[in-house]
Amino acid sequence: MAQEISQSLEDACGENPNIMCEWVFGRTNSETWAELADWFLDRPLRIVFIVVLAWIVSRVLRKIVRKFAAEVAERTVRPRSEQEFDNRVMRTMSRMAQDQDQRARAQKRAITLGAMLESLVAIIIWTTAALLVLGEIGVSLGPLIASAGIAGIAIGFGAQSIVRDFLAGIFVIIEDQYGVGDVIDTGEATGKVEEIGFRTTRIRDVSGVLWTVPNGVMQRVGNYSQIWSMSIFDMEVAYDTDIDHAMAVMKRVLDEAWKEEHEPATIIEEPEVQGVQAFGPNAIVIRAAVKTDPAEQWAVARLIRGRLKKAFDEEGIEIPFPQRTIWLRNEDPEPLGSGLNN
């Protein structure tokens, strides 16, 4: 008799009967009522529990991801040292504006990184929840998982570049290799970053061409506009020039530009005239280095070059150019002695 009841219970509730199905079968001794209790009472409760648990885990992980993304973005905000501030109000205000720009950039990076990681976490959680729900309603997950595995392998081979680009994009944001508004050199294209996507980066060059570069193909990236920039001046002077005088003139011009604090061409440290850089075929090269705000090195270079040209002209310092002496030989076509007969 016990074996018959056990077999009936197994027929009604399966090999591993749940509490609800077993309780109803024990009270009614009816396979039909036990199956109905399993389908309409126990399984819906377990499905609801899975969905609610997935929602709670998703909410918790979203908060963790947002906090992690904010911390990662905040680590790259370089605090200003006291040496970078002075008593001049305009320079201090400029530094404060730069700090605000850095924090705004960090906030954008946190939003982008958070959105990427939240999407990834949501896909994992809700895919797992969907599989558990399918298991609860009686769908055999073995063939489904096997088919998904085979399909995943096939797709993986065909989508290797997409996965590589996606992972590269995540590390670009985490490591703050570059951001929107930066001027970068990727080897393939050089220009201003207009958009950083999950898979590609859009760059606008000086000619107005918009380049779309996959994140995974960039083997190296040169950033011209992160934290600070440097403008190098190699000025050529004639060999008979008084080098000390030329360097003094360069120093005076650079210091004047530094103290004037031009907003679109901001010099953030005292310029340095480094001295003679090279002996060229036509001139002596004197090098100077100027530290500027990010992406302002080109504006500073244009400003300084114009002022150096005027100052050199006023001081009589020659900026040489390649010169060539040409000898013209005029050969007399008449034979020797022909002029004696005249």
N, C-alpha and C positions, 0 to 999 in steps of 0.2 A: 504493500500500500504506500509506504514511504517512497519507494522507487517510482511508483506511478505519479505521485504528487510532484516529486523532483523533476520527472520528465515533463510533466505538464507545465511546471514553473519555467523550465528551460525553454519550452516551446513558446510560452507567452512572453517571457522577458529576456530570453537569450542566455548564453552561458554565464555571463556575469550580471545578474539581475540587480537593478538599482533598488533603493529602499522603497520608493513610491510604488513601483510595479509589484514588488514582493509583498508589500503591505496590503495593496488592493486585492491581489490574488489570494492572500491568506484570509481576508475577510469575506470575499465573494466566491472563491474557488472557481472563478470564471476567467478563462483565457482572454475572452473578448474585452471584459472590463479592465483587466490588467494591461492589455495592449493599448486600450484607449487612455488609461491613466498615464502610461509611459509616453504616448504621443502628445497628449494634450495638457499634461501637468508637469511631468518631470523634464522632458526634453525642452519645452519652451523656457522653463526656468533656467536650465543649464545654458541655453543659447543666450538668454537675457544676461545671465551672469558673465558669459564670455564677452559679450558686447560691452557691458558696463566696465568690466575689468580692462578691456582694450582701450576704452575711452579714458579711464583714469590713468593708465600707464602712459597713454599718448600725451595727456595734459602734463603729467609730471616730467616726462622726458622733454617736452617742448620748453618748459621752464628751465630745465638743466641745459638744454642746447642754447637757449638765448643767453643764459648767464655765461656759458663757456665762450660763445661767440663774442660777447661784449668784453670779456676778459682778454681774449686773444687780440681783439682790435685795440684795446687800451694799452697793451704792452708795447705797441709800436709807436705810441705818442711820446716823442722825446721831450722830456722836461727841459725847460730853458735854465741854463746856469746863470749865476749872477753876473758873470763876466760878459754875457751877451746883452746886458742892460746898461745904460748909462743915464746921465742926468737930463739928457735932452728929451723933451716930452714927445716930440714927433717920432723919435726912434723907439721909445718905449711903447707908444701906441702901435707902431708897426709890428713890434714883436708880439704884442697882445693879439693883434689881428691874425698873425701867423699861427699862434697857439689855438685860436678859435677855428681856423681853417683845418688844422691838424685834427682837432677833436670832431669837427663835422665830418671829416674824411673817415675817422675811426668809426663814427656812428653809421655811416653808409656801409662800411665794410662789415660791421656787425649785423646790419639788416640783411645784406646779401648773403653772408655766410650762414646766418641763422635760417634764412629761407631755404637754402640748399640742404642743410642738415635736417631741418624739420621735415622737408619733403621725403628725404631718405628714411628717416625714422618712421614717418607715417606709413610709407609703403611697406616697410618690414612688419610693423605691428598689425596693420589691418589685413595684410596678406596672411599672416599667421592666424589671426582671428577668423578669417574666412575659411581657412582649411579646417580649423577646429569645429566651426559650425557645420560644414559639410560632413565631417565625421559624425556629428551628433544626429544628423538626419538620415544616417545610414549609407552615405556615399563611401565607397571603398577608396581610401586615399592612396593605397599602394600603386595601382596602375596610373593614377593621376600624377603622383609625385614622380614616378618613373618617366612618364611622358613629358612632364615639365622639365625634368633633368636633361633628357635627350634634346628637347627643344632649346633649353638654355645653353647647352654645349654648342649646338649648331649656330644659335644666334651669337654666342660669345665669340666664335671664330670669325663671324662676319662683322661683328661690332667692336672689334678690339680697339680700333682708332677712336670710336665714340667714347668707350670707357676710359681710354688713356686721356682724351681731351677733357673729360669730366673731372677725373682725379687731378689733372694738372691745374684745372681752373680752381678747384678747392684749395690747392696749395698756394696758388697765386694770391688768393685772398687771405689765407691764414698767415703767410709770410710777408704780406704787404710788399710784394715785388714791384707792383705798380698799381696805380689807381686811375679813376676817371679824371682827366685833365692833365695827367703827366705826359711828358714828351719822352718817348722811348725809342730805342733802336733794337729791333728784333732780328736783324740780319736780312730778313726778307723785305721789311718795310720800316720806315722811320717817320714818326709823326706824333700827333696828339691823340691820346686814348679817348675815344668817345663812348665806348660801352664795353663792359666786361660781362660776358655771358657764361653760362654753364659749360659751353663747348668752345666758343670762339671769342676773340677780342677784336674789336673794330678800331682801326687807326686811321686818322685823317692826316695825310702828308701835306707839305707846304704847297703842293700844286693843286690841292683840293681833292685828290683821289682818295676814296674811302677803301681801305684795305681790310679784308676779313681774314684773320689769321687763326687757324686752330690752335688752341692752347697747348696741345701735346706736341706740336712740331717745333716749338720755340726752344732751341737748345740753350740759348743764352739771351739775356735781355739787358740792355744798357739803359738805365734810367737817368735822364738829364735833369730831372726836376724833383728830387726827393730830399727833403730836409734843407739842403743848401746846394749851391752850384758854384762853379769856378770859371772865371774868364781869364784866359792867358793871352798876353800881348807880347809878340816878338817883333820889336821895332828894329829896323835896319838903319844904320848910320854909316857915313863914309869913313874910310880908314884914317883920314886925317882929323877926325872929330875928337874933341876933348871928351873922353868917356865919362869922367866924373861930372862934367857940366851937363851932358845929355841925361845921365841918370838923375841928377838933381831936378832937371826940368820935368822929367817923367814923374818923379815923386810929387812935385808940386801940383801937377795937373791931376794926378790920381787922388791926392788928399783933398783938393778942392771939390772934386766930384763926390767924394765920400762924405764930406761935411755938409754939402748942399742937400743930401737926402732926397733924391728924385724918387717920386713914388713908383713910377713904372720901371725904374732902374735903380734898385736899392742895393747899396753896398753895405754889408753887415759887419765887416771888420776892416781895420786899417790896411790899406793896400801895401803890397811889398814889391819893391824893385829888387829882383834877385841877382842882377848883374849880367855879365857877358855870357851869352848862351852858346854862341858859335861864331866861327870865322868863315864867312861865306866867300864865294868867288868875287863878289862885288861890294860886300859890306860886312860890317860887324853887327851881330844880332844881340840886342839887349832884351832880356825877358823881364816881364812884370806879371804878378798874379793878383787877382782881385776876387774876393769871396763875396757872392751875391745871394739874394733870396732865390728860392727855387724857380727855375725856368726864366730868370731875368738876366742870365748871362749874356744873351744876344743883344738885348736892349742896352746893357751896360757897355758891351764891346762897341756898339755903333756910336754911343755917346763919347766914349773915351778916345776912339780913333780920330773922330773929327776934332776934338780938342787938342790931341797930341800933334796933329798936322798943323793946326794954327800956331801952337806954341813953338814948334820946331821952326816954322817959317819966321816967326818973330825973333827967335834967338839965332837965326842964321845957321841952324843945324841941317845939314843936307841929308835927305832921304834918297840914297842913290838908286839908280836903275841900271840895268845892263847896258853897257856902252860898247860900241865896236868901231874901230878905226879902219877905214877902207882906203886902200892905195890903188889909184888908177894908173896903169902903165900904158902909155901911148907909143906903140912901136911904129917907126917910120917905114912905110912900105917901099920907099925908093932905095935902090942899091947904093952901096958905099961909093963915094967919089962922084956921084951924079951931080952934087951941088957945086963941084969945082968948075964944071964946064960953063956955068952961068956967069 
